[in-house]
Amino acid sequence: MTDVILYGFQRSTYVNVARLVLLAKGVPFEFHDTETVMRAPGGWTLHPFGRVPVLLHDDFLLWETAAIVTYIDEAFAGPPLQPACARRRAAMRAWIGSVDSYYYPWIVFHLVHERLVFHELGIPADEQAVMRALPEIRRALAVLEQHLAANRSFLADDAPSLADYFMLPSLTALGFTDEGRDMLAQTPAVARWLAAMAALPAVQRLRAMLPPPVPIEHARHWVQIHRPAA
């Protein structure tokens, strides 16, 4: 038994951020899949807003991914995932905020949900949402490409930080779409960064433990609550 439990469903972008950081720190943890309980109205109550991930460490319950990964880095032994330099640490936080504001919403909510998640459930895509997202994703990738092309191996430091683990699942999801693959093919510095991240033991361990993808059944109600028009 371990005293760390991570709650979430397998294909959640932010759940995989938390799993990557736990693996990078070498923290033993149990994963509790919430897919079944999230299908039932009112069935998921550990997060006050009904979201994931949620971390339980002994009797300490924590939600919101940025808070979770910062806590993991500071509460457990293992390689530090926040730069020692104050300026680099601030840059790390800026990239984490950018994922929340400019990468994840356009990539996952607008594109991946429409092209993959809803398609797998037999729900027609909202093409207007996709078309609105594509220029925003191109702009976000251009910013990332320019940053990484300036002789940088990682986003905020010489080694992977929380920012890199925050960014990776969104860009991985982008690569599962046709539009995303086309855009990523035009960003060589981003491609180099993705290859460097793929070589990390934590990333390899997470990918090895993920089950084959299946439709996210509880996502049927996302049409009402997660679609941009909603």
Steps between C-alpha positions, in 0.01 A plus 500: 500500500608855432394816678455685168189457286433680173141513379408557137403335175759346270488743207483823697768745388551648844487164678791395281688815597471393863598141420808618310616707795442217748703270276774758446535542877494124559198522731310169538128560452172326439287607207123493550309518172199730539337430160212291637411732785522807276221360283251521787344840576636615833719193523839674513537713810870511597554807278268789589447578130474140386833492318825302506774447602475474877795400716467338842816482712424343835216725621587796272265542206606732218352599164610719207793369299746786552453474876531122488825487305660779703409315819642174364828668413531669838366225727695201371863409446627455147642723229380860532260603226505874568802713403717635780532835318212735584474625142493152352247395761283797402536399133387150594186641662437718194507191277267312733259792485534506122402134478188576703410808295626453143592136432265267685171687426555530125668164451288282725162670548468635147686249283560166674153481649341564163730285288556208737295490819161582350573306180564186704158547662323548167443872561553723193780754526432869539699618198473863603676418827775324308544784251515753781768295677742439214648852468529524879687169512729612217577818692571306819728259315683791338569649843626165625708442187670839528576440867644151452693596187707747704742224608272375774461131576212548742248771578642671808825335602782277377312196628128415484291698746134495598437718194615228260288235666207743494535563127562146379153341531331782307749478213477121503122530464548749216704241311207259504304725260562545128515878533737472793739268320513742208579792728761312703677397178576869445665558840842327509605643836176377658563161338846487659350586837235228460771247419703605804193469721414159353844375607442585866443199729187654654342548158589148392359354821173689465455394139569139595235503774223662297233257381381501137275804445126444528217753460455731796139421579454771760600753232151483348391782729799711397296604197289705741769620740838494321430603144592861432146584392368353822 
